[in-house]
């Protein structure tokens, strides 16, 4: 392809009637991740917009060749409001997701044009910052975002992945895990996550989504958490917590999209790729062989909203993963359990260090795009250095 890419490609909004089948085929052609031994593809289950329908403000753009109308690329974008510890009441964060370019049309500048176009859309819809994330080892994406699009790496996180097919150890008889009422969970999150660098202002919408299975607390039976079952105000839940306790929520990605592994050349190669949804990374180093069941489309449960207090968090965190594994047994097509924590999150050192547990650094990139958008009487929006202590939004994964 010669000449200016703008003269060769049209970037336009997705049209469901004419594009749904073509976008589906494109997704099936575009492997995720940087590993060359295993190819992993997303199966959007007939709904290319499934990742962004959770957000009221969203868009999908496609790249189309002028000469023959062939659809050769796609990108998604959405806007959400997040709170920060930096003073502003909220920040409009424009998220860039699902960048795909047909394998036959890569290295021609199409990906760059898609990113520039979705940025323009996000800015036009009031984004203060644009945001994206990628696997650390994905050199092509990193170069595109930093060298050509002027994004800055503003924090690192760690993704933890464990097969759901492992034998589930019994939960400790000393630990109780109880499901919270939705209003209790909302109150706890709003109270405990205000100190995070970044947290969603609509946590209530997240917990009320159909993909959110529920929120639980884990604590030791020797200290009964009486206020969980009383008719007292939610405020009393906070003031009467056990000396050690943890909370977590679970998101069922199996209902939104699935992953599909194409067979490697050697039947005993390990599942080594990157895992993602909101971030388009398929996770490297899952330490189990690619069995027949993983060659079919499969999904995962995502642990989010992890929080804990006290000196015995190691035991409580282990109980959380055991609980999730047991829950996964009853979720159709669920083969993996995933969680993500910021590098400075206090819980990160308490994640069970089982031999089956894999992890990788996840890089988050940010760019300030609009200095002047503020509501009346609202202070300027400024985000400082992020330590990695963030609330990972399951809608973005």
C-alpha positions as a Markdown table, in Angstrom:
| # | Residue | x | y | z |
|---|---|---|---|---|
| 1 | Unk | 0.0 | 0.0 | 0.0 |
| 2 | Unk | 1.7 | 3.2 | -1.2 |
| 3 | Unk | 0.8 | 6.8 | -0.7 |
| 4 | Unk | -0.8 | 8.4 | 2.3 |
| 5 | Unk | -2.8 | 6.0 | 4.5 |
| 6 | Unk | -5.6 | 8.6 | 4.9 |
| 7 | Unk | -6.2 | 8.3 | 1.1 |
| 8 | Unk | -6.4 | 4.5 | 1.2 |
| 9 | Unk | -8.5 | 3.9 | 4.3 |
| 10 | Unk | -11.8 | 5.3 | 5.6 |
| 11 | Unk | -12.4 | 5.3 | 9.4 |
| 12 | Unk | -16.1 | 5.2 | 10.2 |
| 13 | Unk | -18.4 | 4.1 | 13.0 |
| 14 | Unk | -19.5 | 0.5 | 13.1 |
| 15 | Unk | -22.8 | -0.3 | 11.5 |
| 16 | Unk | -24.4 | -3.4 | 13.0 |
| 17 | Unk | -26.5 | -4.3 | 10.1 |
| 18 | Unk | -23.7 | -4.4 | 7.5 |
| 19 | Unk | -20.6 | -5.0 | 9.7 |
| 20 | Unk | -21.5 | -7.6 | 12.4 |
| 21 | Unk | -20.5 | -10.7 | 10.4 |
| 22 | Unk | -17.3 | -9.1 | 9.0 |
| 23 | Unk | -16.1 | -7.8 | 12.4 |
| 24 | Unk | -16.7 | -11.3 | 13.8 |
| 25 | Unk | -14.5 | -12.8 | 11.1 |
| 26 | Unk | -11.8 | -10.2 | 11.7 |
| 27 | Unk | -11.8 | -11.0 | 15.4 |
| 28 | Unk | -11.3 | -14.6 | 14.6 |
| 29 | Unk | -8.3 | -13.8 | 12.4 |
| 30 | Unk | -6.5 | -11.6 | 14.9 |
| 31 | Unk | -4.7 | -13.5 | 17.6 |
| 32 | Unk | -4.1 | -11.8 | 20.9 |
| 33 | Unk | -0.7 | -11.5 | 22.7 |
| 34 | Unk | 2.9 | -11.6 | 21.7 |
| 35 | Unk | 3.7 | -15.3 | 22.0 |
| 36 | Unk | 4.4 | -17.1 | 18.7 |
| 37 | Unk | 4.0 | -20.7 | 19.9 |
| 38 | Unk | 0.3 | -20.5 | 20.8 |
| 39 | Unk | -2.4 | -18.4 | 19.1 |
| 40 | Unk | -5.3 | -17.2 | 21.2 |
| 41 | Unk | -8.4 | -15.6 | 19.7 |
| 42 | Unk | -11.5 | -13.9 | 21.1 |
| 43 | Unk | -14.9 | -15.2 | 20.4 |
| 44 | Unk | -17.4 | -12.3 | 20.9 |
| 45 | Unk | -20.3 | -14.7 | 20.8 |
| 46 | Unk | -22.1 | -12.8 | 18.1 |
| 47 | Unk | -22.0 | -9.4 | 19.8 |
| 48 | Unk | -18.9 | -7.3 | 18.9 |
| 49 | Unk | -20.1 | -4.5 | 21.3 |
| 50 | Unk | -20.3 | -6.8 | 24.3 |
| 51 | Unk | -17.2 | -5.2 | 25.9 |
| 52 | Unk | -18.5 | -1.7 | 25.8 |
| 53 | Unk | -22.2 | -1.9 | 26.2 |
| 54 | Unk | -21.7 | -1.5 | 30.0 |
| 55 | Unk | -20.8 | 2.1 | 29.4 |
| 56 | Unk | -23.5 | 4.7 | 28.4 |
| 57 | Unk | -20.9 | 6.6 | 26.2 |
| 58 | Unk | -19.2 | 4.2 | 23.8 |
| 59 | Unk | -18.2 | 3.7 | 20.2 |
| 60 | Unk | -16.7 | 1.1 | 17.8 |
| 61 | Unk | -14.8 | 2.4 | 14.8 |
| 62 | Unk | -13.8 | 0.3 | 11.7 |
| 63 | Unk | -11.2 | 0.8 | 9.1 |
| 64 | Unk | -12.3 | 0.2 | 5.5 |
| 65 | Unk | -10.2 | 0.2 | 2.3 |
| 66 | Unk | -11.4 | 2.8 | -0.2 |
| 67 | Unk | -10.6 | 0.7 | -3.2 |
| 68 | Unk | -12.8 | -2.3 | -2.4 |
| 69 | Unk | -14.6 | -1.6 | 0.9 |
| 70 | Unk | -12.8 | -4.4 | 2.7 |
| 71 | Unk | -13.0 | -4.0 | 6.5 |
| 72 | Unk | -9.4 | -4.3 | 7.8 |
| 73 | Unk | -9.4 | -3.0 | 11.3 |
| 74 | Unk | -11.4 | -2.2 | 14.3 |
| 75 | Unk | -11.1 | -0.3 | 17.7 |
| 76 | Unk | -13.5 | 0.3 | 20.6 |
| 77 | Unk | -13.7 | 3.3 | 22.9 |
| 78 | Unk | -15.7 | 4.3 | 26.0 |
| 79 | Unk | -15.8 | 7.0 | 28.6 |
| 80 | Unk | -16.2 | 6.4 | 32.3 |
| 81 | Unk | -16.0 | 8.6 | 35.4 |
| 82 | Unk | -13.4 | 7.7 | 38.0 |
| 83 | Unk | -12.5 | 9.2 | 41.3 |
| 84 | Unk | -8.9 | 9.9 | 42.3 |
| 85 | Unk | -7.0 | 10.8 | 45.4 |
| 86 | Unk | -5.7 | 13.9 | 43.6 |
| 87 | Unk | -8.4 | 16.3 | 44.5 |
| 88 | Unk | -10.8 | 16.5 | 41.5 |
| 89 | Unk | -14.3 | 15.2 | 42.2 |
| 90 | Unk | -14.0 | 12.9 | 39.2 |
| 91 | Unk | -12.1 | 12.5 | 36.0 |
| 92 | Unk | -13.6 | 11.5 | 32.6 |
| 93 | Unk | -11.4 | 8.7 | 31.5 |
| 94 | Unk | -11.5 | 7.7 | 27.8 |
| 95 | Unk | -10.6 | 4.0 | 27.5 |
| 96 | Unk | -9.3 | 2.5 | 24.2 |
| 97 | Unk | -10.0 | -1.2 | 23.8 |
| 98 | Unk | -10.0 | -4.0 | 21.3 |
| 99 | Unk | -7.6 | -2.6 | 18.7 |
| 100 | Unk | -7.4 | -5.1 | 15.8 |
| 101 | Unk | -5.8 | -5.0 | 12.3 |
| 102 | Unk | -6.1 | -7.7 | 9.8 |
| 103 | Unk | -2.9 | -9.7 | 9.6 |
| 104 | Unk | -2.5 | -9.0 | 5.8 |
| 105 | Unk | -2.7 | -5.2 | 6.4 |
| 106 | Unk | -0.4 | -4.7 | 9.4 |
| 107 | Unk | 2.6 | -2.3 | 9.5 |
| 108 | Unk | 0.8 | 0.1 | 7.1 |
| 109 | Unk | -0.3 | 2.7 | 9.6 |
| 110 | Unk | -3.9 | 1.5 | 10.0 |
| 111 | Unk | -3.6 | 0.8 | 13.7 |
| 112 | Unk | -2.2 | 4.3 | 14.2 |
| 113 | Unk | -5.1 | 5.8 | 12.2 |
| 114 | Unk | -7.6 | 3.9 | 14.3 |
| 115 | Unk | -6.1 | 5.1 | 17.6 |
| 116 | Unk | -6.0 | 8.7 | 16.4 |
| 117 | Unk | -9.6 | 8.5 | 15.3 |
| 118 | Unk | -10.9 | 7.0 | 18.5 |
| 119 | Unk | -8.9 | 9.6 | 20.5 |
| 120 | Unk | -10.7 | 12.3 | 18.6 |
| 121 | Unk | -14.1 | 10.7 | 19.4 |
| 122 | Unk | -13.2 | 10.4 | 23.1 |
| 123 | Unk | -12.0 | 14.1 | 23.3 |
| 124 | Unk | -15.1 | 15.2 | 21.5 |
| 125 | Unk | -17.2 | 13.5 | 24.1 |
| 126 | Unk | -15.5 | 15.2 | 27.0 |
| 127 | Unk | -12.6 | 12.9 | 28.0 |
| 128 | Unk | -9.9 | 14.5 | 30.2 |
| 129 | Unk | -7.5 | 11.7 | 29.7 |
| 130 | Unk | -7.2 | 8.7 | 27.4 |
| 131 | Unk | -6.2 | 5.4 | 28.7 |
| 132 | Unk | -5.1 | 2.0 | 27.5 |
| 133 | Unk | -3.2 | -1.1 | 28.7 |
| 134 | Unk | -1.1 | -3.8 | 27.2 |
| 135 | Unk | 1.1 | -6.7 | 28.1 |
| 136 | Unk | 4.7 | -5.6 | 28.9 |
| 137 | Unk | 6.1 | -8.0 | 26.3 |
| 138 | Unk | 4.0 | -6.7 | 23.5 |
| 139 | Unk | 6.7 | -4.6 | 21.9 |
| 140 | Unk | 4.6 | -3.6 | 18.9 |
| 141 | Unk | 1.8 | -2.2 | 21.0 |
| 142 | Unk | 4.2 | -0.5 | 23.4 |
| 143 | Unk | 6.0 | 1.2 | 20.5 |
| 144 | Unk | 2.8 | 2.3 | 18.9 |
| 145 | Unk | 1.4 | 3.9 | 22.0 |
| 146 | Unk | 4.6 | 5.5 | 23.3 |
| 147 | Unk | 6.6 | 6.4 | 20.2 |
| 148 | Unk | 3.8 | 7.4 | 17.9 |
| 149 | Unk | 0.9 | 8.3 | 20.1 |
| 150 | Unk | 2.8 | 10.0 | 23.0 |
| 151 | Unk | 1.3 | 7.9 | 25.8 |
| 152 | Unk | 3.2 | 7.7 | 29.1 |
| 153 | Unk | 3.4 | 4.6 | 31.2 |
| 154 | Unk | 1.8 | 5.7 | 34.5 |
| 155 | Unk | 1.6 | 2.5 | 36.5 |
| 156 | Unk | 2.1 | -1.2 | 36.5 |
| 157 | Unk | -0.1 | -4.0 | 37.7 |
| 158 | Unk | 0.2 | -7.7 | 38.1 |
| 159 | Unk | -2.3 | -10.2 | 36.6 |
| 160 | Unk | -2.7 | -13.5 | 38.5 |
| 161 | Unk | -4.0 | -16.5 | 36.6 |
| 162 | Unk | -4.9 | -20.0 | 37.9 |
| 163 | Unk | -6.5 | -22.9 | 36.1 |
| 164 | Unk | -10.0 | -23.6 | 37.4 |
| 165 | Unk | -9.6 | -27.3 | 36.8 |
| 166 | Unk | -7.2 | -27.9 | 39.6 |
| 167 | Unk | -8.4 | -30.1 | 42.6 |
| 168 | Unk | -10.2 | -27.7 | 45.0 |
| 169 | Unk | -8.8 | -27.9 | 48.6 |
| 170 | Unk | -11.4 | -27.7 | 51.3 |
| 171 | Unk | -12.0 | -24.3 | 52.9 |
| 172 | Unk | -10.5 | -23.9 | 56.3 |
| 173 | Unk | -13.0 | -24.8 | 59.1 |
| 174 | Unk | -11.9 | -21.7 | 60.9 |
| 175 | Unk | -12.9 | -19.3 | 58.1 |
| 176 | Unk | -16.4 | -18.1 | 57.2 |
| 177 | Unk | -17.2 | -16.7 | 53.7 |
| 178 | Unk | -20.5 | -14.8 | 53.5 |
| 179 | Unk | -22.3 | -13.2 | 50.6 |
| 180 | Unk | -23.1 | -9.5 | 51.1 |
| 181 | Unk | -26.3 | -7.8 | 50.1 |
| 182 | Unk | -25.7 | -5.4 | 47.2 |
| 183 | Unk | -26.2 | -2.3 | 49.3 |
| 184 | Unk | -23.7 | -3.5 | 51.9 |
| 185 | Unk | -21.2 | -4.2 | 49.2 |
| 186 | Unk | -21.7 | -0.7 | 47.6 |
| 187 | Unk | -21.2 | 0.9 | 51.0 |
| 188 | Unk | -18.1 | -1.0 | 51.8 |
| 189 | Unk | -16.5 | -0.3 | 48.5 |
| 190 | Unk | -17.3 | 3.4 | 48.6 |
| 191 | Unk | -15.9 | 3.6 | 52.1 |
| 192 | Unk | -12.7 | 1.6 | 51.6 |
| 193 | Unk | -11.7 | 2.6 | 48.1 |
| 194 | Unk | -11.6 | 6.3 | 48.4 |
| 195 | Unk | -7.9 | 6.1 | 49.2 |
| 196 | Unk | -7.1 | 4.4 | 45.9 |
| 197 | Unk | -5.3 | 6.2 | 43.2 |
| 198 | Unk | -8.2 | 5.5 | 40.8 |
| 199 | Unk | -11.6 | 4.0 | 41.5 |
| 200 | Unk | -14.9 | 3.9 | 39.6 |
| 201 | Unk | -17.5 | 6.4 | 40.7 |
| 202 | Unk | -20.3 | 4.0 | 39.6 |
| 203 | Unk | -19.4 | 1.0 | 41.6 |
| 204 | Unk | -23.1 | 0.5 | 42.2 |
| 205 | Unk | -23.6 | 0.0 | 38.4 |
| 206 | Unk | -20.8 | -2.6 | 38.4 |
| 207 | Unk | -22.2 | -4.6 | 41.2 |
| 208 | Unk | -25.7 | -4.5 | 39.7 |
| 209 | Unk | -24.6 | -5.8 | 36.3 |
| 210 | Unk | -25.8 | -9.3 | 35.4 |
| 211 | Unk | -22.2 | -10.4 | 35.0 |
| 212 | Unk | -21.4 | -9.6 | 38.6 |
| 213 | Unk | -22.1 | -12.8 | 40.5 |
| 214 | Unk | -21.8 | -11.2 | 43.9 |
| 215 | Unk | -19.6 | -9.8 | 46.7 |
| 216 | Unk | -18.4 | -11.8 | 49.7 |
| 217 | Unk | -16.5 | -11.2 | 52.9 |
| 218 | Unk | -14.1 | -13.7 | 54.4 |
| 219 | Unk | -13.2 | -13.7 | 58.1 |
| 220 | Unk | -12.4 | -16.0 | 61.0 |
| 221 | Unk | -15.4 | -17.7 | 62.8 |
| 222 | Unk | -13.8 | -16.9 | 66.2 |
| 223 | Unk | -14.9 | -13.2 | 65.7 |
| 224 | Unk | -18.5 | -13.2 | 64.6 |
| 225 | Unk | -19.3 | -10.2 | 62.3 |
| 226 | Unk | -22.7 | -9.6 | 63.9 |
| 227 | Unk | -23.5 | -6.3 | 62.1 |
| 228 | Unk | -23.7 | -8.1 | 58.8 |
| 229 | Unk | -26.9 | -9.7 | 59.8 |
| 230 | Unk | -28.5 | -7.0 | 61.9 |
| 231 | Unk | -31.0 | -4.3 | 60.8 |
| 232 | Unk | -28.6 | -1.6 | 61.8 |
| 233 | Unk | -27.3 | 1.0 | 59.4 |
| 234 | Unk | -24.6 | 0.1 | 56.9 |
| 235 | Unk | -22.2 | 2.4 | 58.8 |
| 236 | Unk | -22.1 | -0.1 | 61.6 |
| 237 | Unk | -20.6 | -2.7 | 59.3 |
| 238 | Unk | -17.5 | -0.6 | 59.1 |
| 239 | Unk | -17.2 | 0.2 | 62.8 |
| 240 | Unk | -17.6 | -3.4 | 63.9 |
| 241 | Unk | -15.3 | -5.3 | 61.6 |
| 242 | Unk | -13.3 | -8.4 | 62.7 |
| 243 | Unk | -9.6 | -7.9 | 63.4 |
| 244 | Unk | -8.8 | -9.7 | 60.1 |
| 245 | Unk | -11.2 | -9.7 | 57.2 |
| 246 | Unk | -11.2 | -9.5 | 53.4 |
| 247 | Unk | -13.8 | -8.8 | 50.7 |
| 248 | Unk | -14.0 | -9.7 | 47.0 |
| 249 | Unk | -16.4 | -9.7 | 44.1 |
| 250 | Unk | -16.6 | -12.1 | 41.1 |
| 251 | Unk | -17.4 | -11.2 | 37.5 |
| 252 | Unk | -18.5 | -13.9 | 35.1 |
| 253 | Unk | -16.8 | -13.1 | 31.7 |
| 254 | Unk | -18.1 | -16.4 | 30.3 |
| 255 | Unk | -21.4 | -14.7 | 29.6 |
| 256 | Unk | -19.7 | -11.8 | 27.6 |
| 257 | Unk | -17.0 | -13.4 | 25.5 |
| 258 | Unk | -14.7 | -16.5 | 25.3 |
| 259 | Unk | -11.2 | -17.3 | 24.4 |
| 260 | Unk | -10.1 | -19.9 | 21.8 |
| 261 | Unk | -6.7 | -21.5 | 21.7 |
| 262 | Unk | -5.5 | -22.8 | 18.3 |
| 263 | Unk | -3.5 | -26.0 | 18.6 |
| 264 | Unk | 0.3 | -25.6 | 19.0 |
| 265 | Unk | 2.7 | -27.7 | 16.9 |
| 266 | Unk | 3.7 | -29.8 | 19.9 |
| 267 | Unk | 0.8 | -31.3 | 22.0 |
| 268 | Unk | 2.6 | -30.7 | 25.3 |
| 269 | Unk | 3.5 | -27.1 | 24.8 |
| 270 | Unk | 2.4 | -24.9 | 27.7 |
| 271 | Unk | -0.4 | -22.4 | 27.4 |
| 272 | Unk | 1.9 | -19.4 | 26.9 |
| 273 | Unk | 0.2 | -16.3 | 25.6 |
| 274 | Unk | -1.5 | -13.2 | 27.0 |
| 275 | Unk | -5.0 | -12.9 | 28.5 |
| 276 | Unk | -7.2 | -10.0 | 28.2 |
| 277 | Unk | -10.5 | -8.5 | 27.4 |
| 278 | Unk | -10.5 | -4.8 | 28.2 |
| 279 | Unk | -6.9 | -4.8 | 27.5 |
| 280 | Unk | -6.4 | -7.3 | 24.7 |
| 281 | Unk | -3.7 | -9.3 | 26.3 |
| 282 | Unk | -3.7 | -13.0 | 26.7 |
| 283 | Unk | -1.9 | -14.0 | 29.8 |
| 284 | Unk | 1.5 | -15.7 | 29.5 |
| 285 | Unk | 2.8 | -18.7 | 31.4 |
| 286 | Unk | -0.4 | -20.5 | 32.4 |
| 287 | Unk | 1.4 | -23.5 | 33.8 |
| 288 | Unk | -0.7 | -26.4 | 32.5 |
| 289 | Unk | -0.7 | -28.3 | 29.2 |
| 290 | Unk | -3.1 | -27.4 | 26.5 |
| 291 | Unk | -5.6 | -30.1 | 26.8 |
| 292 | Unk | -8.5 | -30.9 | 24.5 |
| 293 | Unk | -11.0 | -28.9 | 26.6 |
| 294 | Unk | -8.9 | -25.7 | 26.1 |
| 295 | Unk | -9.0 | -26.0 | 22.4 |
| 296 | Unk | -12.7 | -25.2 | 22.5 |
| 297 | Unk | -13.9 | -21.6 | 23.4 |
| 298 | Unk | -13.7 | -21.1 | 27.1 |
| 299 | Unk | -14.2 | -18.3 | 29.6 |
| 300 | Unk | -13.0 | -17.2 | 33.0 |
| 301 | Unk | -14.1 | -15.8 | 36.4 |
| 302 | Unk | -12.5 | -12.5 | 37.3 |
| 303 | Unk | -11.9 | -11.6 | 41.0 |
| 304 | Unk | -12.1 | -7.9 | 41.5 |
| 305 | Unk | -12.5 | -5.4 | 44.4 |
| 306 | Unk | -10.1 | -7.3 | 46.5 |
| 307 | Unk | -9.6 | -5.6 | 49.9 |
| 308 | Unk | -8.4 | -6.8 | 53.3 |
| 309 | Unk | -7.4 | -5.7 | 56.8 |
| 310 | Unk | -5.6 | -7.4 | 59.6 |
| 311 | Unk | -2.6 | -9.6 | 60.3 |
| 312 | Unk | -4.0 | -12.9 | 59.0 |
| 313 | Unk | -4.7 | -11.9 | 55.4 |
| 314 | Unk | -2.6 | -14.8 | 54.0 |
| 315 | Unk | -5.1 | -17.4 | 55.1 |
| 316 | Unk | -8.0 | -15.3 | 54.0 |
| 317 | Unk | -6.7 | -14.8 | 50.6 |
| 318 | Unk | -6.1 | -18.5 | 50.2 |
| 319 | Unk | -9.7 | -19.1 | 51.2 |
| 320 | Unk | -10.9 | -16.6 | 48.5 |
| 321 | Unk | -9.1 | -18.5 | 45.7 |
| 322 | Unk | -10.4 | -21.8 | 46.9 |
| 323 | Unk | -13.9 | -20.4 | 47.1 |
| 324 | Unk | -13.6 | -19.1 | 43.5 |
| 325 | Unk | -12.3 | -22.5 | 42.3 |
| 326 | Unk | -15.3 | -24.2 | 43.8 |
| 327 | Unk | -17.7 | -21.7 | 42.3 |
| 328 | Unk | -16.1 | -22.1 | 38.9 |
| 329 | Unk | -17.0 | -25.8 | 38.9 |
| 330 | Unk | -20.6 | -24.8 | 38.4 |
| 331 | Unk | -20.0 | -22.1 | 35.7 |
| 332 | Unk | -20.4 | -23.4 | 32.2 |
| 333 | Unk | -17.2 | -23.2 | 30.1 |
| 334 | Unk | -15.1 | -21.6 | 32.9 |
| 335 | Unk | -11.5 | -22.9 | 32.7 |
| 336 | Unk | -9.5 | -20.1 | 34.4 |
| 337 | Unk | -9.6 | -17.8 | 37.4 |
| 338 | Unk | -8.0 | -14.3 | 37.0 |
| 339 | Unk | -7.4 | -11.3 | 39.2 |
| 340 | Unk | -5.3 | -8.2 | 38.9 |
| 341 | Unk | -3.7 | -6.0 | 41.6 |
| 342 | Unk | -1.6 | -2.9 | 41.5 |
| 343 | Unk | 2.1 | -3.3 | 42.3 |
| 344 | Unk | 1.7 | -1.3 | 45.5 |
| 345 | Unk | -1.6 | -2.9 | 46.6 |
| 346 | Unk | -1.0 | -4.3 | 50.1 |
| 347 | Unk | -2.8 | -7.5 | 49.2 |
| 348 | Unk | -0.4 | -8.4 | 46.4 |
| 349 | Unk | 2.1 | -10.1 | 48.8 |
| 350 | Unk | -0.8 | -12.3 | 50.2 |
| 351 | Unk | -1.8 | -13.9 | 46.9 |
| 352 | Unk | -1.3 | -17.7 | 47.2 |
| 353 | Unk | 2.0 | -18.7 | 45.7 |
| 354 | Unk | 0.9 | -22.0 | 44.4 |
| 355 | Unk | 2.9 | -23.7 | 41.6 |
| 356 | Unk | -0.1 | -23.4 | 39.4 |
| 357 | Unk | -0.3 | -19.6 | 39.8 |
| 358 | Unk | 1.1 | -17.5 | 37.0 |
| 359 | Unk | 1.6 | -13.8 | 36.8 |
| 360 | Unk | 2.8 | -11.0 | 34.5 |
| 361 | Unk | 3.3 | -7.3 | 34.6 |
| 362 | Unk | 0.5 | -5.3 | 33.0 |
| 363 | Unk | 1.4 | -1.8 | 31.8 |
| 364 | Unk | -1.2 | 1.1 | 31.9 |
| 365 | Unk | -0.7 | 4.1 | 29.6 |
| 366 | Unk | -2.2 | 7.5 | 30.0 |
| 367 | Unk | -2.4 | 10.7 | 28.0 |
| 368 | Unk | -3.9 | 14.1 | 29.0 |
| 369 | Unk | -6.0 | 15.2 | 26.1 |
| 370 | Unk | -8.2 | 18.1 | 27.3 |
| 371 | Unk | -7.2 | 20.8 | 29.8 |
| 372 | Unk | -10.2 | 22.9 | 29.5 |
| 373 | Unk | -13.2 | 20.6 | 30.1 |
| 374 | Unk | -14.6 | 21.1 | 33.5 |
| 375 | Unk | -18.1 | 21.6 | 34.9 |
| 376 | Unk | -19.1 | 24.9 | 36.4 |
| 377 | Unk | -17.3 | 25.5 | 39.7 |
| 378 | Unk | -15.2 | 22.4 | 39.3 |
| 379 | Unk | -11.5 | 22.4 | 40.1 |
| 380 | Unk | -9.1 | 21.6 | 37.2 |
| 381 | Unk | -8.6 | 17.9 | 36.6 |
| 382 | Unk | -5.0 | 16.9 | 37.4 |
| 383 | Unk | -3.7 | 13.3 | 37.9 |
| 384 | Unk | -0.4 | 12.9 | 39.6 |
| 385 | Unk | 1.9 | 10.0 | 39.9 |
| 386 | Unk | 0.0 | 6.7 | 40.3 |
| 387 | Unk | 1.5 | 4.1 | 42.6 |
| 388 | Unk | -0.5 | 1.2 | 41.3 |
| 389 | Unk | -3.0 | 1.1 | 44.2 |
| 390 | Unk | -6.1 | 1.1 | 42.0 |
| 391 | Unk | -9.5 | -0.5 | 41.7 |
| 392 | Unk | -9.4 | -2.7 | 38.6 |
| 393 | Unk | -12.7 | -2.4 | 36.8 |
| 394 | Unk | -13.9 | -5.8 | 35.6 |
| 395 | Unk | -15.7 | -4.2 | 32.7 |
| 396 | Unk | -12.3 | -3.3 | 31.2 |
| 397 | Unk | -10.9 | -6.8 | 31.4 |
